[in-house]
Amino acid sequence: MKLYGDVEFNIDASSKKHSSTSLKTTADSNANRDKRWDINGRVLIGLDGAMEQQ
């Protein structure tokens, strides 16, 4: 029997002003309106096995 898995996380950032987006935060609440964050991912869990008959 074999148990295996795979995990993937994707984080994408874009700016409406076509400037680079950084992780730096600001106190201005209007600054975050021009940025878009897309966070998604997946989890894969697999189980393989074989049964022998006697």
All heavy atoms as TSV, in Angstrom:
chain	resi	resn	atom	element	x	y	z
A	1	MET	N	N	0.844	-1.167	0.000
A	1	MET	CA	C	0.000	0.000	0.000
A	1	MET	C	C	0.894	1.237	0.000
A	1	MET	O	O	1.930	1.271	0.654
A	1	MET	CB	C	-0.921	0.004	1.221
A	1	MET	CG	C	-1.903	1.133	1.175
A	1	MET	SD	S	-3.069	1.151	2.534
A	1	MET	CE	C	-4.024	-0.285	2.189
A	2	LYS	N	N	0.470	2.236	-0.739
A	2	LYS	CA	C	1.253	3.463	-0.852
A	2	LYS	C	C	0.318	4.659	-0.687
A	2	LYS	O	O	-0.731	4.732	-1.323
A	2	LYS	CB	C	1.948	3.497	-2.199
A	2	LYS	CG	C	2.743	4.753	-2.457
A	2	LYS	CD	C	3.561	4.687	-3.739
A	2	LYS	CE	C	2.698	4.607	-4.958
A	2	LYS	NZ	N	3.436	4.779	-6.219
A	3	LEU	N	N	0.701	5.599	0.178
A	3	LEU	CA	C	-0.028	6.841	0.388
A	3	LEU	C	C	0.885	7.981	-0.049
A	3	LEU	O	O	2.044	8.049	0.366
A	3	LEU	CB	C	-0.411	6.997	1.861
A	3	LEU	CG	C	-1.114	8.290	2.253
A	3	LEU	CD1	C	-2.490	8.362	1.603
A	3	LEU	CD2	C	-1.236	8.380	3.760
A	4	TYR	N	N	0.387	8.877	-0.894
A	4	TYR	CA	C	1.210	9.975	-1.386
A	4	TYR	C	C	0.361	11.239	-1.491
A	4	TYR	O	O	-0.861	11.195	-1.423
A	4	TYR	CB	C	1.831	9.626	-2.740
A	4	TYR	CG	C	0.838	9.301	-3.821
A	4	TYR	CD1	C	0.378	10.292	-4.677
A	4	TYR	CD2	C	0.365	8.005	-3.992
A	4	TYR	CE1	C	-0.534	9.994	-5.672
A	4	TYR	CE2	C	-0.540	7.708	-4.977
A	4	TYR	CZ	C	-0.993	8.699	-5.822
A	4	TYR	OH	O	-1.890	8.408	-6.805
A	5	GLY	N	N	1.041	12.362	-1.646
A	5	GLY	CA	C	0.317	13.619	-1.754
A	5	GLY	C	C	1.135	14.696	-2.435
A	5	GLY	O	O	2.333	14.562	-2.650
A	6	ASP	N	N	0.443	15.763	-2.784
A	6	ASP	CA	C	1.051	16.901	-3.461
A	6	ASP	C	C	0.265	18.149	-3.070
A	6	ASP	O	O	-0.967	18.133	-3.042
A	6	ASP	CB	C	0.993	16.681	-4.977
A	6	ASP	CG	C	1.660	17.785	-5.759
A	6	ASP	OD1	O	2.564	18.430	-5.208
A	6	ASP	OD2	O	1.283	17.993	-6.914
A	7	VAL	N	N	0.967	19.237	-2.769
A	7	VAL	CA	C	0.336	20.502	-2.395
A	7	VAL	C	C	0.906	21.596	-3.282
A	7	VAL	O	O	2.108	21.657	-3.504
A	7	VAL	CB	C	0.595	20.841	-0.908
A	7	VAL	CG1	C	-0.006	22.180	-0.545
A	7	VAL	CG2	C	0.051	19.754	-0.008
A	8	GLU	N	N	0.037	22.477	-3.779
A	8	GLU	CA	C	0.477	23.590	-4.620
A	8	GLU	C	C	-0.268	24.855	-4.209
A	8	GLU	O	O	-1.482	24.843	-4.046
A	8	GLU	CB	C	0.169	23.276	-6.079
A	8	GLU	CG	C	0.519	24.390	-7.028
A	8	GLU	CD	C	0.180	24.048	-8.458
A	8	GLU	OE1	O	0.473	22.929	-8.898
A	8	GLU	OE2	O	-0.406	24.907	-9.132
A	9	PHE	N	N	0.475	25.948	-4.005
A	9	PHE	CA	C	-0.106	27.252	-3.711
A	9	PHE	C	C	0.340	28.231	-4.782
A	9	PHE	O	O	1.505	28.267	-5.151
A	9	PHE	CB	C	0.350	27.767	-2.336
A	9	PHE	CG	C	-0.214	26.989	-1.188
A	9	PHE	CD1	C	0.580	26.114	-0.489
A	9	PHE	CD2	C	-1.529	27.132	-0.819
A	9	PHE	CE1	C	0.074	25.395	0.571
A	9	PHE	CE2	C	-2.051	26.417	0.237
A	9	PHE	CZ	C	-1.241	25.545	0.935
A	10	ASN	N	N	-0.582	29.032	-5.271
A	10	ASN	CA	C	-0.285	30.048	-6.268
A	10	ASN	C	C	-0.683	31.412	-5.714
A	10	ASN	O	O	-1.806	31.588	-5.250
A	10	ASN	CB	C	-1.072	29.788	-7.562
A	10	ASN	CG	C	-0.735	28.463	-8.169
A	10	ASN	OD1	O	0.424	28.109	-8.280
A	10	ASN	ND2	N	-1.746	27.703	-8.545
A	11	ILE	N	N	0.222	32.360	-5.778
A	11	ILE	CA	C	-0.054	33.728	-5.365
A	11	ILE	C	C	0.312	34.634	-6.529
A	11	ILE	O	O	1.461	34.675	-6.954
A	11	ILE	CB	C	0.748	34.112	-4.113
A	11	ILE	CG1	C	0.415	33.179	-2.956
A	11	ILE	CG2	C	0.482	35.565	-3.737
A	11	ILE	CD1	C	1.259	33.403	-1.724
A	12	ASP	N	N	-0.676	35.356	-7.048
A	12	ASP	CA	C	-0.467	36.278	-8.158
A	12	ASP	C	C	-0.847	37.681	-7.700
A	12	ASP	O	O	-1.854	37.875	-7.030
A	12	ASP	CB	C	-1.326	35.898	-9.358
A	12	ASP	CG	C	-0.995	34.522	-9.890
A	12	ASP	OD1	O	0.206	34.199	-9.932
A	12	ASP	OD2	O	-1.916	33.777	-10.251
A	13	ALA	N	N	-0.050	38.660	-8.090
A	13	ALA	CA	C	-0.335	40.056	-7.769
A	13	ALA	C	C	-0.252	40.878	-9.038
A	13	ALA	O	O	0.608	40.655	-9.878
A	13	ALA	CB	C	0.661	40.566	-6.744
A	14	SER	N	N	-1.157	41.826	-9.171
A	14	SER	CA	C	-1.117	42.717	-10.326
A	14	SER	C	C	-1.553	44.103	-9.884
A	14	SER	O	O	-2.232	44.275	-8.882
A	14	SER	CB	C	-2.013	42.205	-11.443
A	14	SER	OG	O	-3.362	42.215	-11.028
A	15	SER	N	N	-1.149	45.073	-10.646
A	15	SER	CA	C	-1.476	46.458	-10.359
A	15	SER	C	C	-2.199	47.045	-11.558
A	15	SER	O	O	-1.813	46.828	-12.705
A	15	SER	CB	C	-0.195	47.246	-10.079
A	15	SER	OG	O	-0.501	48.607	-9.893
A	16	LYS	N	N	-3.251	47.799	-11.306
A	16	LYS	CA	C	-4.003	48.416	-12.397
A	16	LYS	C	C	-3.207	49.517	-13.080
A	16	LYS	O	O	-3.455	49.853	-14.217
A	16	LYS	CB	C	-5.309	48.986	-11.869
A	16	LYS	CG	C	-6.295	47.931	-11.441
A	16	LYS	CD	C	-7.570	48.554	-10.952
A	16	LYS	CE	C	-8.540	47.503	-10.466
A	16	LYS	NZ	N	-9.757	48.080	-9.919
A	17	LYS	N	N	-2.243	50.083	-12.394
A	17	LYS	CA	C	-1.442	51.153	-12.959
A	17	LYS	C	C	-0.241	50.616	-13.723
A	17	LYS	O	O	0.610	51.370	-14.142
A	17	LYS	CB	C	-0.955	52.093	-11.853
A	17	LYS	CG	C	-2.076	52.850	-11.183
A	17	LYS	CD	C	-1.546	53.770	-10.124
A	17	LYS	CE	C	-2.661	54.513	-9.434
A	17	LYS	NZ	N	-2.164	55.373	-8.369
A	18	HIS	N	N	-0.124	49.307	-13.873
A	18	HIS	CA	C	0.969	48.643	-14.586
A	18	HIS	C	C	2.322	48.918	-13.943
A	18	HIS	O	O	3.338	48.919	-14.612
A	18	HIS	CB	C	0.995	49.037	-16.063
A	18	HIS	CG	C	-0.289	48.750	-16.762
A	18	HIS	ND1	N	-0.726	47.467	-16.982
A	18	HIS	CD2	C	-1.240	49.571	-17.249
A	18	HIS	CE1	C	-1.900	47.511	-17.604
A	18	HIS	NE2	N	-2.228	48.768	-17.767
A	19	SER	N	N	2.323	49.146	-12.665
A	19	SER	CA	C	3.579	49.272	-11.940
A	19	SER	C	C	3.761	48.022	-11.106
A	19	SER	O	O	2.823	47.272	-10.874
A	19	SER	CB	C	3.566	50.515	-11.045
A	19	SER	OG	O	2.551	50.411	-10.070
A	20	SER	N	N	4.959	47.790	-10.677
A	20	SER	CA	C	5.213	46.574	-9.914
A	20	SER	C	C	4.510	46.631	-8.573
A	20	SER	O	O	4.399	47.682	-7.947
A	20	SER	CB	C	6.712	46.378	-9.710
A	20	SER	OG	O	7.238	47.459	-8.987
A	21	THR	N	N	4.013	45.492	-8.126
A	21	THR	CA	C	3.298	45.384	-6.867
A	21	THR	C	C	4.226	44.757	-5.842
A	21	THR	O	O	4.851	43.741	-6.100
A	21	THR	CB	C	2.040	44.517	-7.035
A	21	THR	OG1	O	1.226	45.107	-8.035
A	21	THR	CG2	C	1.279	44.399	-5.749
A	22	SER	N	N	4.309	45.356	-4.687
A	22	SER	CA	C	5.190	44.837	-3.644
A	22	SER	C	C	4.368	44.373	-2.456
A	22	SER	O	O	3.173	44.636	-2.359
A	22	SER	CB	C	6.189	45.907	-3.203
A	22	SER	OG	O	5.516	46.937	-2.527
A	23	LEU	N	N	5.029	43.708	-1.544
A	23	LEU	CA	C	4.376	43.252	-0.322
A	23	LEU	C	C	4.334	44.346	0.735
A	23	LEU	O	O	3.796	44.144	1.804
A	23	LEU	CB	C	5.113	42.025	0.236
A	23	LEU	CG	C	5.050	40.791	-0.651
A	23	LEU	CD1	C	5.916	39.684	-0.043
A	23	LEU	CD2	C	3.637	40.304	-0.817
A	24	LYS	N	N	4.893	45.497	0.447
A	24	LYS	CA	C	4.920	46.619	1.385
A	24	LYS	C	C	3.499	47.131	1.612
A	24	LYS	O	O	2.752	47.360	0.678
A	24	LYS	CB	C	5.799	47.733	0.831
A	24	LYS	CG	C	5.909	48.927	1.736
A	24	LYS	CD	C	6.787	49.985	1.090
A	24	LYS	CE	C	6.798	51.237	1.928
A	24	LYS	NZ	N	7.528	52.303	1.271
A	25	THR	N	N	3.132	47.325	2.854
A	25	THR	CA	C	1.807	47.833	3.173
A	25	THR	C	C	1.885	49.326	3.427
A	25	THR	O	O	2.926	49.872	3.766
A	25	THR	CB	C	1.238	47.132	4.427
A	25	THR	OG1	O	2.131	47.343	5.518
A	25	THR	CG2	C	1.070	45.653	4.172
A	26	THR	N	N	0.778	49.973	3.274
A	26	THR	CA	C	0.722	51.411	3.476
A	26	THR	C	C	-0.486	51.762	4.330
A	26	THR	O	O	-1.446	51.009	4.400
A	26	THR	CB	C	0.656	52.139	2.123
A	26	THR	OG1	O	0.614	53.539	2.371
A	26	THR	CG2	C	-0.546	51.739	1.317
A	27	ALA	N	N	-0.432	52.933	4.959
A	27	ALA	CA	C	-1.536	53.376	5.804
A	27	ALA	C	C	-2.670	53.956	4.968
A	27	ALA	O	O	-3.788	54.100	5.460
A	27	ALA	CB	C	-1.035	54.413	6.804
A	28	ASP	N	N	-2.431	54.284	3.715
A	28	ASP	CA	C	-3.442	54.862	2.838
A	28	ASP	C	C	-4.401	53.767	2.381
A	28	ASP	O	O	-4.012	52.842	1.694
A	28	ASP	CB	C	-2.763	55.523	1.634
A	28	ASP	CG	C	-3.758	56.247	0.746
A	28	ASP	OD1	O	-4.941	56.366	1.146
A	28	ASP	OD2	O	-3.347	56.693	-0.341
A	29	SER	N	N	-5.676	53.888	2.746
A	29	SER	CA	C	-6.639	52.840	2.398
A	29	SER	C	C	-6.951	52.835	0.909
A	29	SER	O	O	-7.379	51.829	0.365
A	29	SER	CB	C	-7.929	53.019	3.194
A	29	SER	OG	O	-8.529	54.268	2.867
A	30	ASN	N	N	-6.761	53.937	0.192
A	30	ASN	CA	C	-7.028	53.986	-1.241
A	30	ASN	C	C	-5.934	53.312	-2.060
A	30	ASN	O	O	-6.146	52.996	-3.218
A	30	ASN	CB	C	-7.180	55.443	-1.707
A	30	ASN	CG	C	-8.439	56.067	-1.148
A	30	ASN	OD1	O	-9.415	55.380	-0.908
A	30	ASN	ND2	N	-8.398	57.364	-0.928
A	31	ALA	N	N	-4.774	53.099	-1.492
A	31	ALA	CA	C	-3.661	52.498	-2.236
A	31	ALA	C	C	-3.941	51.047	-2.594
A	31	ALA	O	O	-3.479	50.558	-3.618
A	31	ALA	CB	C	-2.380	52.590	-1.418
A	32	ASN	N	N	-4.705	50.333	-1.781
A	32	ASN	CA	C	-4.977	48.921	-2.031
A	32	ASN	C	C	-6.048	48.699	-3.100
A	32	ASN	O	O	-6.244	47.589	-3.552
A	32	ASN	CB	C	-5.381	48.217	-0.734
A	32	ASN	CG	C	-4.212	48.076	0.203
A	32	ASN	OD1	O	-3.072	47.972	-0.226
A	32	ASN	ND2	N	-4.482	48.099	1.493
A	33	ARG	N	N	-6.751	49.742	-3.514
A	33	ARG	CA	C	-7.786	49.590	-4.545
A	33	ARG	C	C	-7.185	49.323	-5.915
A	33	ARG	O	O	-7.848	48.801	-6.788
A	33	ARG	CB	C	-8.654	50.839	-4.601
A	33	ARG	CG	C	-9.498	51.016	-3.372
A	33	ARG	CD	C	-10.364	52.227	-3.494
A	33	ARG	NE	N	-11.095	52.440	-2.256
A	33	ARG	CZ	C	-11.844	53.489	-2.024
A	33	ARG	NH1	N	-11.973	54.424	-2.936
A	33	ARG	NH2	N	-12.474	53.610	-0.876
A	34	ASP	N	N	-5.931	49.720	-6.136
A	34	ASP	CA	C	-5.292	49.537	-7.425
A	34	ASP	C	C	-4.578	48.201	-7.549
A	34	ASP	O	O	-4.032	47.900	-8.593
A	34	ASP	CB	C	-4.283	50.662	-7.686
A	34	ASP	CG	C	-4.973	52.006	-7.819
A	34	ASP	OD1	O	-6.154	52.022	-8.206
A	34	ASP	OD2	O	-4.330	53.023	-7.530
A	35	LYS	N	N	-4.584	47.409	-6.510
A	35	LYS	CA	C	-3.861	46.143	-6.521
A	35	LYS	C	C	-4.856	44.980	-6.464
A	35	LYS	O	O	-5.900	45.069	-5.847
A	35	LYS	CB	C	-2.907	46.069	-5.349
A	35	LYS	CG	C	-1.816	47.106	-5.418
A	35	LYS	CD	C	-0.952	47.074	-4.191
A	35	LYS	CE	C	0.138	48.089	-4.244
A	35	LYS	NZ	N	-0.327	49.454	-4.244
A	36	ARG	N	N	-4.493	43.892	-7.125
A	36	ARG	CA	C	-5.334	42.691	-7.118
A	36	ARG	C	C	-4.486	41.501	-6.709
A	36	ARG	O	O	-3.436	41.250	-7.295
A	36	ARG	CB	C	-5.912	42.456	-8.504
A	36	ARG	CG	C	-6.779	41.228	-8.549
A	36	ARG	CD	C	-7.443	41.088	-9.892
A	36	ARG	NE	N	-8.138	39.805	-9.904
A	36	ARG	CZ	C	-8.006	38.911	-10.854
A	36	ARG	NH1	N	-7.256	39.154	-11.882
A	36	ARG	NH2	N	-8.644	37.770	-10.787
A	37	TRP	N	N	-4.947	40.768	-5.698
A	37	TRP	CA	C	-4.257	39.572	-5.222
A	37	TRP	C	C	-5.136	38.368	-5.514
A	37	TRP	O	O	-6.314	38.365	-5.220
A	37	TRP	CB	C	-4.001	39.660	-3.722
A	37	TRP	CG	C	-3.017	40.714	-3.375
A	37	TRP	CD1	C	-3.280	42.016	-3.102
A	37	TRP	CD2	C	-1.602	40.571	-3.278
A	37	TRP	NE1	N	-2.121	42.684	-2.844
A	37	TRP	CE2	C	-1.071	41.827	-2.935
A	37	TRP	CE3	C	-0.742	39.499	-3.455
A	37	TRP	CZ2	C	0.289	42.029	-2.769
A	37	TRP	CZ3	C	0.610	39.699	-3.281
A	37	TRP	CH2	C	1.110	40.957	-2.941
A	38	ASP	N	N	-4.546	37.351	-6.106
A	38	ASP	CA	C	-5.254	36.114	-6.402
A	38	ASP	C	C	-4.478	34.974	-5.752
A	38	ASP	O	O	-3.339	34.701	-6.121
A	38	ASP	CB	C	-5.353	35.908	-7.910
A	38	ASP	CG	C	-6.129	34.663	-8.270
A	38	ASP	OD1	O	-6.943	34.217	-7.444
A	38	ASP	OD2	O	-5.922	34.136	-9.377
A	39	ILE	N	N	-5.096	34.351	-4.758
A	39	ILE	CA	C	-4.442	33.257	-4.031
A	39	ILE	C	C	-5.305	32.006	-4.201
A	39	ILE	O	O	-6.488	32.016	-3.894
A	39	ILE	CB	C	-4.283	33.597	-2.536
A	39	ILE	CG1	C	-3.466	34.873	-2.377
A	39	ILE	CG2	C	-3.638	32.440	-1.790
A	39	ILE	CD1	C	-3.407	35.386	-0.963
A	40	ASN	N	N	-4.698	30.953	-4.720
A	40	ASN	CA	C	-5.413	29.690	-4.883
A	40	ASN	C	C	-4.421	28.544	-4.760
A	40	ASN	O	O	-3.226	28.752	-4.619
A	40	ASN	CB	C	-6.164	29.646	-6.219
A	40	ASN	CG	C	-5.250	29.819	-7.403
A	40	ASN	OD1	O	-4.214	29.186	-7.501
A	40	ASN	ND2	N	-5.633	30.690	-8.330
A	41	GLY	N	N	-4.922	27.353	-4.814
A	41	GLY	CA	C	-4.047	26.191	-4.706
A	41	GLY	C	C	-4.835	24.896	-4.792
A	41	GLY	O	O	-6.031	24.893	-5.056
A	42	ARG	N	N	-4.115	23.810	-4.550
A	42	ARG	CA	C	-4.758	22.493	-4.591
A	42	ARG	C	C	-4.027	21.547	-3.659
A	42	ARG	O	O	-2.856	21.736	-3.356
A	42	ARG	CB	C	-4.771	21.931	-5.997
A	42	ARG	CG	C	-3.396	21.606	-6.527
A	42	ARG	CD	C	-3.475	21.023	-7.922
A	42	ARG	NE	N	-2.163	20.769	-8.460
A	42	ARG	CZ	C	-1.487	19.640	-8.304
A	42	ARG	NH1	N	-2.012	18.651	-7.623
A	42	ARG	NH2	N	-0.292	19.489	-8.821
A	43	VAL	N	N	-4.744	20.530	-3.225
A	43	VAL	CA	C	-4.170	19.454	-2.408
A	43	VAL	C	C	-4.587	18.137	-3.054
A	43	VAL	O	O	-5.766	17.906	-3.301
A	43	VAL	CB	C	-4.691	19.517	-0.952
A	43	VAL	CG1	C	-4.161	18.358	-0.143
A	43	VAL	CG2	C	-4.316	20.836	-0.308
A	44	LEU	N	N	-3.613	17.296	-3.341
A	44	LEU	CA	C	-3.874	15.988	-3.941
A	44	LEU	C	C	-3.417	14.912	-2.956
A	44	LEU	O	O	-2.285	14.950	-2.479
A	44	LEU	CB	C	-3.105	15.837	-5.260
A	44	LEU	CG	C	-3.095	14.442	-5.883
A	44	LEU	CD1	C	-4.471	14.127	-6.458
A	44	LEU	CD2	C	-2.035	14.347	-6.949
A	45	ILE	N	N	-4.310	13.985	-2.652
A	45	ILE	CA	C	-3.971	12.859	-1.790
A	45	ILE	C	C	-4.315	11.587	-2.550
A	45	ILE	O	O	-5.435	11.435	-3.051
A	45	ILE	CB	C	-4.742	12.904	-0.448
A	45	ILE	CG1	C	-4.370	14.179	0.303
A	45	ILE	CG2	C	-4.428	11.673	0.388
A	45	ILE	CD1	C	-5.183	14.391	1.558
A	46	GLY	N	N	-3.339	10.693	-2.662
A	46	GLY	CA	C	-3.559	9.458	-3.404
A	46	GLY	C	C	-3.250	8.238	-2.554
A	46	GLY	O	O	-2.443	8.268	-1.638
A	47	LEU	N	N	-3.908	7.158	-2.892
A	47	LEU	CA	C	-3.710	5.888	-2.194
A	47	LEU	C	C	-3.698	4.787	-3.242
A	47	LEU	O	O	-4.644	4.644	-4.025
A	47	LEU	CB	C	-4.860	5.654	-1.193
A	47	LEU	CG	C	-4.840	4.371	-0.395
A	47	LEU	CD1	C	-3.621	4.327	0.520
A	47	LEU	CD2	C	-6.106	4.247	0.421
A	48	ASP	N	N	-2.603	4.048	-3.294
A	48	ASP	CA	C	-2.471	2.923	-4.221
A	48	ASP	C	C	-2.264	1.643	-3.412
A	48	ASP	O	O	-1.568	1.658	-2.398
A	48	ASP	CB	C	-1.271	3.099	-5.149
A	48	ASP	CG	C	-1.486	4.186	-6.172
A	48	ASP	OD1	O	-2.650	4.513	-6.448
A	48	ASP	OD2	O	-0.492	4.712	-6.702
A	49	GLY	N	N	-2.842	0.596	-3.891
A	49	GLY	CA	C	-2.642	-0.676	-3.215
A	49	GLY	C	C	-3.077	-1.849	-4.081
A	49	GLY	O	O	-3.799	-1.680	-5.054
A	50	ALA	N	N	-2.599	-3.008	-3.741
A	50	ALA	CA	C	-2.967	-4.226	-4.465
A	50	ALA	C	C	-3.251	-5.323	-3.438
A	50	ALA	O	O	-2.612	-5.393	-2.393
A	50	ALA	CB	C	-1.845	-4.655	-5.387
A	51	MET	N	N	-4.204	-6.173	-3.767
A	51	MET	CA	C	-4.563	-7.272	-2.883
A	51	MET	C	C	-4.250	-8.584	-3.589
A	51	MET	O	O	-4.693	-8.821	-4.710
A	51	MET	CB	C	-6.038	-7.193	-2.540
A	51	MET	CG	C	-6.515	-8.199	-1.563
A	51	MET	SD	S	-8.231	-7.845	-1.158
A	51	MET	CE	C	-8.639	-9.295	-0.279
A	52	GLU	N	N	-3.479	-9.426	-2.918
A	52	GLU	CA	C	-3.131	-10.724	-3.483
A	52	GLU	C	C	-4.110	-11.775	-2.989
A	52	GLU	O	O	-4.458	-11.805	-1.813
A	52	GLU	CB	C	-1.707	-11.110	-3.082
A	52	GLU	CG	C	-0.652	-10.213	-3.658
A	52	GLU	CD	C	0.747	-10.668	-3.274
A	52	GLU	OE1	O	0.909	-11.848	-2.904
A	52	GLU	OE2	O	1.650	-9.845	-3.322
A	53	GLN	N	N	-4.528	-12.626	-3.886
A	53	GLN	CA	C	-5.426	-13.724	-3.502
A	53	GLN	C	C	-4.616	-15.004	-3.349
A	53	GLN	O	O	-3.721	-15.271	-4.124
A	53	GLN	CB	C	-6.509	-13.912	-4.563
A	53	GLN	CG	C	-7.441	-12.736	-4.665
A	53	GLN	CD	C	-8.544	-13.003	-5.675
A	53	GLN	OE1	O	-8.609	-14.046	-6.308
A	53	GLN	NE2	N	-9.425	-12.037	-5.812
A	54	GLN	N	N	-4.978	-15.790	-2.356
A	54	GLN	CA	C	-4.274	-17.054	-2.106
A	54	GLN	C	C	-5.165	-18.218	-2.390
A	54	GLN	O	O	-6.314	-18.235	-2.289
A	54	GLN	CB	C	-3.784	-17.122	-0.672
A	54	GLN	CG	C	-2.749	-16.086	-0.402
A	54	GLN	CD	C	-2.259	-16.167	1.055
A	54	GLN	OE1	O	-2.780	-16.912	1.861
A	54	GLN	NE2	N	-1.271	-15.377	1.357
